[in-house]
Amino acid sequence: MQSKITYARLWHTIKIALAHRFSLSDDKADDSVVDGRIRADVDMRGTNLWVLIFAIFVASIGLNVNSTAVIIGAMLISPLMGPIMGIGYGAGINDFTLIRRAFSSLAFATIVSLGTSTLYFLISPLDTAQSELLARTTPTLWDVLIAFFGGLAGIVALTRKEKSNVIPGVAIATALMPPLCTAGFGLANGNWEFFFGAFYLYTINFVFIALSSFIIVRVFNIAAKKYVDPTLALKAQRTIIVIVFLTLIPSSYLAYKLVGQEIFKSKANDFITKEFSFKNTNVAKIKIDPSSREIKLFLIGEHIPQKELDTIYSRLNSTNLSNATLKIYQNGESEKVNVTTLKTDILAELYQNSQLQISDLKSKLTHIETLEFNMEETALELQTLYPHLDNVILTYNSSTVVLNARSSHPPKSNEIHQMQQWLKMRTKYDKIVIIIQ
């Protein structure tokens, strides 16, 4: 009996300690303060609108020249979070007028953003889709989770007495600007796959940020809007419920679809790791398309007999990938790996005529692909970032990239360092030599 009492007291003490640690009530701002903060950022006009336009230009340039730092800067100054938080907050307090106002602002901001980014990419001389841009065309389950938890962090920060630096972090993590700019790139170049993929990511982000705001507002029990006419109040509540469900249902379906795609990718990679472990044959590249449930493998090395491949196909049918299609290409046949035929032949010969281990061959393949970057294109990008440079020439050997250029004024040491870091990221070389006259 004494033992039960002791355990009960201990559990009570732990609960009190945990409740104190995780409490969100101690520093919560008054409802009127929270209300004022959110409503102040809902409207997209005047300063907010011009800041949005400038941020879109900055983000578009960052995507165009593949600069992560520039893209992050654009996300920090973007005012898009205001109307999105307004939608979730309005739903949470049953304020249909605020929801309509926030939706109107967000729709207008989206149209302006698409128009601005499309205009930029129409006039930009750089029309190659860089890695930063490509990363915004294929949303995944992780983007859903980032948007949801980022939205939770954002609305919690907005309800505090003291302002914090959480909102800028949420803006960076949830990445609303880059998908819109990528959608503009798709419109400018007539690439509908890019447009729909990027706009899909943008939709996921703003829907789940708004949903997380709605949840927190409900949890905190912030005072709902009072209606003089009970009939109008009931109508507003019903309308909000319909809007929430119409938003949540397709988003849930999209999330469910993304989960299925991620599971398929995981199972496909596990199968490849298990079944394609050969002594003198290496998997050079993998293409997995969850939508068509197609798996493509590009093998380099000793040719695997068809009989052995048939055995692998049969094992595929006995797994959870029975409805998947497996296509195998060996040493550049039918569909080539992302290297030229000459390079493929060289690699095949290395396998047949030398005693190199698989790890050595991987290193050589990585090195060959590293040399794929376009010198002329990289030089143009560099001149875009640093207009004072002229006669930019890039050369490389097996270990070093050398930049030769002229400049209207001697660059400072920090600018030289920035160029080196940018070239390291762009060329995937660790050793950069810069010679500026």
Sequence and secondary structure as in RCSB ss.txt:
>XXXX:A:sequence
MQSKITYARLWHTIKIALAHRFSLSDDKADDSVVDGRIRADVDMRGTNLWVLIFAIFVASIGLNVNSTAVIIGAM
LISPLMGPIMGIGYGAGINDFTLIRRAFSSLAFATIVSLGTSTLYFLISPLDTAQSELLARTTPTLWDVLIAFFG
GLAGIVALTRKEKSNVIPGVAIATALMPPLCTAGFGLANGNWEFFFGAFYLYTINFVFIALSSFIIVRVFNIAAK
KYVDPTLALKAQRTIIVIVFLTLIPSSYLAYKLVGQEIFKSKANDFITKEFSFKNTNVAKIKIDPSSREIKLFLI
GEHIPQKELDTIYSRLNSTNLSNATLKIYQNGESEKVNVTTLKTDILAELYQNSQLQISDLKSKLTHIETLEFNM
EETALELQTLYPHLDNVILTYNSSTVVLNARSSHPPKSNEIHQMQQWLKMRTKYDKIVIIIQ
>XXXX:A:secstr
 HHHHHHHHHHHHHHHHHHHHT SSTTB  HHHHHHHHHHTT   THHHHHHHHHHHHHHHHHHTT HHHHHHHH
HH  THHHHHHHHHHHHTT HHHHHHHHHHHHHHHHHHHHHHHHHHHH S     HHHHTTSS  HHHHHHHHHH
HHHHHHHHTBSS  SHHHHHHHHHT HHHHHHHHHHHHHT HHHHHHHHHHHHHHHHHHHHHHHHHHHHHT    
  SSHHHHHHHHHHHHHHHHHHHHHHHHHHHHHHHHHHHHHHHHHHHHHH   SSEEEEEEEEETTTTEEEEEEE
ES   HHHHHHHHHHHHTSTTTT EEEEEETT SS  SS HHHHHHHHHHHHHS   HHHHHHHHHHHHHTTS H
HHHHHHHHHH TTEEEEEEEE SSEEEEEEEESS   HHHHHHHHHHHHHHH  SEEEEEE 
